[in-house]
């Protein structure tokens, strides 16, 4: 899927953010739709590992990682070591990027034969707020296996939760900055809304990684020297710990004579680097060609109600819902509720109306479908688990006070 041109993906992201508009509304803070939409559009256009006050639309910084090194030789063939071939390819690639794209800063995890821990390689990319992380390795499957060709890996879905935790940790540093609420539009990586946004970041990272990996394998295939074994997913630590689009390239099998004999030549290492350069160029062009579209979309959305006044939630009668659902909680109390859906229209199917404690309220232009009314976050958890077991996988806990939706952090600050 071409993430940059896929209209359905873009529309879904826009719809989701419009639905999230009121999630950020409280008496003291309001994230404007234009700001949040701009943030999410950036997901599909390329952005740096950490959230920043300015949303970059260009690939300006790439981290290149030569696998293994020093006391860690990696795999080896009859006459070659993985660490040496990987370093040669990476150094070639870095020089080519610097020559062809002088606006791109190239950062290396290593430029010599030294040992760098895996987590430090990822940390280098995160600290430098890189736009891309590219790691190069060689493959090995044993002397009796005659596998041949290249493979390019992206993060496996089974390690996605680990990667999301890394993203939260990396972005938590914004909480230490002065006036961070104004600078980052109130974003908090540990809030429910922050979890949603970071999950979207993560999904965009994966799609962008797949896009770049696909370009790499296509370039190898056109090179014609190594068969392409395609794009694959795995939980490699070095790409699990990064907070930007990341790929790991297995450039060939040192356990196979044909691959080793090819990769051991300097000319071949240069060819491999040239193929990766072409893939990088295609990916960079995809990202930067969307800048004008982003600017136009942002200007258009800024025309739409840039400053909505605070309004209380209004209970809406839904056909098919029981009378019990129409009882509004005491607005003077703090109520922990569970939101199971949000939509621009109040109509629902039987899956929703069959819930005894369903209540629909209108906040600005959206209808929120809520169940439960609990006195604490802990008390709401069993009901949340029950709803998720019934198939409401997107359900989450929300808080109301004085008839207004609030964030947990605001209540803590006032206590």
C-alpha positions, 0 to 999 in steps of 0.5 A: 500500500502506498501510504502517501497516496492512499486516499482511504487511509488519509480520510480515516485519519482525518475522521479520527482526529475530528472525533478526537477534537473534544477529547482534548477540550476542558475548561482550561485547554483546547487543542484546535482541530487544525493543530491536531490535523496538522500533527496527524498529517505529518504521520503520513509525510515523514517526521522525526522520532520525537514530537517537536513544536515544529512539524518537519515535512522533509527527510533531513537526518538519517542514521546509518548502522553497520551491523556488529563490529569490534568483538562481535564479528557477526556471521562469517563465510569462507573468507569474509566477516559480516561486520566488515562487509556491512561497514563497507556498504554503510560507508559507501551509502553515507558518502553517496547520500551526502553527495546527492542530498547535501541537505540531509545530515548523515549520522553513523552508529560506527565508522570503524571496527568498534563494538556498539551495543544494540540499544545504543545504536537505537539510542543514537537515532533517538537522541538525534531525532532522526527521520530514518534508521537504516541498518545493514547486515549479512545473512547466514543459514548454515553450511548445508543451506543454499539460501541466496538473496536479500531480505529487508526487515521491518518491525514485527507486529508481535513487538509493537507494544514494546515499541510503543512503550519506547515511544512513550518513554522517549517523548516523556522528556517534553514534560520537563520543558518549560511551557510544554503545554503551549508548545505541544498543544497540551500533548501528554504521552501518558494520557489516553489521548497521548496513547492514541496519537502515539499508536497512530505514530507507530502505525505510520512508522510501520507503513513508512518502514514497509514503503522504504523496505519495498523500495530497497528490495525493488532496487536489489531486484533491478540490480540483478545480482542478488535475488530479492527474498522480499520484505519481512517482519521480525522483532530485531531489537535495534529496530524495536527500540527506534522511534522513527521509520526503521529497516534492517537489510540482510544484503545476502547469505555469507553461508552461500558461495554465490552470495559471498563471492559477490559481496566480498568484492568492493565493486559489489558493495558499491552496487549494494550501496547504490541500490539502497541510495535509489530506494532512499531517494524514492522514499524521500521524494514520496515524503517531500512531494506531499508538502504542498498538499499538507500546506493546502489541507492545513490552511483549509482546515484552519477556516473551520471553527478555529475557536469553539466555545466550551459547551456542556454535554447534551444528552441525546435520545436514541431510538431503541435505547432504554429509558434508563440510558437517558438519565444524566449523571449528577454534573457536580460529581466526577464521573468515570465513564467508558466511551465505546464510539464517536460519530457525526450521526446518532444512529447506531446498530443493535450491537450498541443499543442492546447495552442497558447502560448506553448513553449518547451525548452530543459534544459540539458536532459529535455524538459520544456513546458512553456506558457506565458511571463510576466513582473512580478509574479503578472501579471502571476497569472491570466494565472496560474489560467486559466491553472489550471482551464483547468486541468493543476493542476501541473502548477507553475510560473518560472523565467528566466533571461539572458536565465537562470532559476533562483530562486526568492530569487537570484533576490531579493539578487541582487536587 
